[in-house]
């Protein structure tokens, strides 16, 4: 058995987005804690159960999932191409720490990755500082709570997220950073456009301009 260190436990008992302490809270394995202030959920994501590799079901689901991910990423890329000024685009994937990066970018894109960073609030602030004038900041997040059938067809769900940030909370932080929010899929209400993005792509996105 491997126990978490005291420092790790303290980290998990604090909201990863707004850093509010979860006073007296305990987190079970695979559970998340909801912040009463910002509404974000912090914690480990349970492992997803997938069919054995090499089976027809596994191969089919992987192909469907990859096609949907590619479609969603291309849709966002086309939107950024229309809105962003000339210049390089920083595409942040995985849990890359961007706070050591400098330079200026026409666009910074968090592709299902903001919720996987150690300090998402700090990462977002640094991303905004990296933008050229009129540069575009885009955050694409996996949709929480998709219907089970949709999750299954998409190939087992979204990448694990340490923190799930509500759209309205993300929009508020972008505006607090002085950015103009140009587009937000549903901002939690999801509406017709948001549900289309959720069901077809498995992501919702927010675009803001410096």
C-alpha positions in Angstrom: 0.0 0.0 0.0 1.3 3.5 -0.9 0.1 6.3 1.3 -0.1 9.9 0.2 2.4 12.3 1.8 1.0 15.0 4.2 1.8 17.7 1.6 -0.2 15.8 -1.1 -3.1 15.4 1.3 -3.1 19.2 2.0 -3.0 19.9 -1.7 -6.0 17.7 -2.4 -8.0 19.3 0.4 -7.8 22.7 -1.2 -9.7 23.8 -4.3 -7.2 23.6 -7.2 -8.9 26.5 -8.9 -9.5 29.2 -6.3 -7.4 27.6 -3.5 -10.2 27.7 -0.9 -9.5 25.2 1.9 -12.0 22.3 2.2 -12.3 22.6 6.0 -12.8 19.3 7.7 -13.3 17.5 4.4 -12.1 14.0 3.6 -11.7 12.6 0.1 -12.2 9.0 -0.6 -10.4 7.2 -3.4 -11.7 8.4 -6.8 -13.9 11.1 -5.2 -14.0 14.8 -5.9 -14.7 17.7 -3.6 -16.9 20.6 -4.8 -15.8 24.1 -3.9 -18.8 26.1 -2.4 -17.2 29.3 -3.7 -16.3 28.7 -7.3 -18.1 25.4 -8.0 -15.0 23.6 -9.3 -14.5 20.0 -8.4 -11.0 18.9 -7.3 -9.7 15.4 -7.0 -8.6 12.3 -8.8 -10.7 10.9 -11.6 -11.6 7.2 -11.4 -10.0 4.9 -13.9 -12.2 4.0 -16.8 -13.0 0.4 -17.6 -12.3 -0.4 -21.2 -12.7 -3.5 -23.2 -9.5 -5.6 -23.6 -7.1 -4.2 -26.2 -7.2 -5.9 -29.5 -10.9 -6.8 -29.4 -13.2 -5.6 -32.1 -15.1 -3.5 -29.6 -12.0 -1.8 -28.4 -10.7 -1.1 -32.0 -14.1 0.3 -33.0 -14.4 2.6 -30.0 -10.8 3.9 -30.4 -11.5 4.7 -34.1 -14.8 6.6 -33.2 -13.1 8.4 -30.3 -10.2 9.5 -32.4 -12.4 10.7 -35.2 -14.5 12.8 -32.8 -11.4 14.3 -31.1 -10.0 15.2 -34.5 -13.3 16.8 -35.6 -13.5 18.9 -32.4 -9.9 20.0 -32.6 -10.3 21.0 -36.3 -13.5 22.9 -35.6 -11.7 25.0 -32.9 -8.6 25.4 -35.1 -10.8 26.9 -37.9 -12.4 29.3 -35.5 -9.1 30.5 -34.1 -7.8 30.9 -37.7 -10.7 33.3 -38.4 -10.3 35.3 -35.2 -6.6 35.4 -34.3 -4.1 37.9 -35.6 -1.1 36.7 -37.6 1.5 34.8 -35.5 2.4 31.5 -33.8 -0.2 29.4 -31.9 0.7 27.7 -28.7 -1.3 24.4 -28.4 -1.1 23.2 -24.8 -1.8 19.5 -24.4 -1.2 17.1 -21.5 -0.1 18.7 -18.2 2.6 21.0 -19.7 3.7 23.7 -17.3 3.6 26.8 -19.5 4.7 29.3 -16.8 8.3 29.0 -17.8 7.5 30.0 -21.4 8.0 33.5 -22.8 7.4 35.2 -26.1 4.1 36.4 -27.7 1.5 34.3 -29.4 -1.4 35.0 -31.7 -3.4 32.3 -29.8 -3.0 30.0 -26.8 -5.2 26.9 -26.8 -5.7 24.6 -23.8 -7.0 21.4 -25.5 -8.6 19.5 -22.6 -5.5 20.3 -20.5 -6.2 23.3 -18.2 -7.8 21.0 -15.6 -4.8 18.7 -15.7 -2.2 21.4 -14.7 -0.9 21.6 -11.1 -2.1 25.3 -10.8 -4.7 26.0 -13.4 -5.4 29.6 -12.3 -1.8 30.5 -12.6 -1.5 28.7 -15.9 -4.5 30.7 -17.3 -3.1 34.0 -16.1 0.3 33.3 -17.7 -1.4 32.2 -20.9 -3.2 35.6 -21.0 0.1 37.4 -20.5 1.6 35.5 -23.5 -1.0 36.8 -25.9 -0.2 39.4 -28.6 -2.6 42.4 -28.8 -6.0 41.0 -30.0 -4.6 37.5 -29.4 -7.1 34.6 -28.7 -7.2 32.4 -25.6 -9.2 29.2 -26.1 -10.0 26.6 -23.4 -11.6 23.4 -24.5 -12.8 21.2 -21.6 -14.3 17.7 -21.5 -18.0 17.7 -20.7 -18.8 16.3 -17.3 -21.7 13.9 -16.9 -22.3 12.9 -20.5 -25.0 10.2 -21.0 -23.6 6.7 -20.5 -24.3 5.7 -24.2 -22.5 8.8 -25.5 -19.5 8.1 -23.2 -19.4 4.5 -24.5 -19.5 5.5 -28.1 -16.8 8.1 -27.6 -14.4 5.4 -26.5 -14.2 5.6 -22.8 -14.4 9.3 -21.9 -12.2 12.4 -21.7 -8.6 12.6 -20.4 -8.4 12.6 -16.6 -8.9 16.1 -15.1 -7.5 17.0 -11.7 -10.0 19.9 -11.5 -13.3 20.4 -13.4 -14.0 24.1 -13.8 -17.6 25.3 -14.5 -17.9 27.3 -17.6 -19.4 30.3 -15.8 -16.5 30.3 -13.4 -14.0 30.2 -16.2 -15.8 33.0 -18.1 -15.7 35.1 -14.9 -11.9 34.6 -14.5 -11.3 35.5 -18.1 -13.2 38.7 -17.7 -11.4 39.5 -14.5 -8.1 39.2 -16.4 -9.4 41.9 -18.7 -10.1 39.6 -21.7 -13.2 39.9 -23.9 -15.2 36.7 -24.0 -16.2 36.1 -27.6 -17.7 32.6 -27.4 -18.7 30.2 -24.7 -20.5 26.9 -25.3 -23.5 27.2 -23.1 -21.7 28.6 -20.0 -23.2 25.7 -18.0 -26.7 26.1 -19.3 -25.5 24.2 -22.4 -28.4 25.3 -24.6 -28.7 23.9 -28.1 -25.2 24.8 -29.3 -23.6 23.5 -26.1 -25.4 20.2 -26.2 -24.4 19.7 -29.8 -20.8 20.3 -28.9 -21.1 18.0 -25.9 -22.8 15.1 -27.7 -20.8 15.2 -30.9 -17.4 16.4 -29.7 -17.3 15.7 -26.0 -15.9 19.1 -25.3 -17.2 22.6 -24.6 -15.0 25.6 -25.4 -14.5 29.3 -24.5 -12.8 31.9 -26.6 -11.5 35.2 -25.3 -9.6 38.1 -26.8 -6.8 40.2 -25.2 
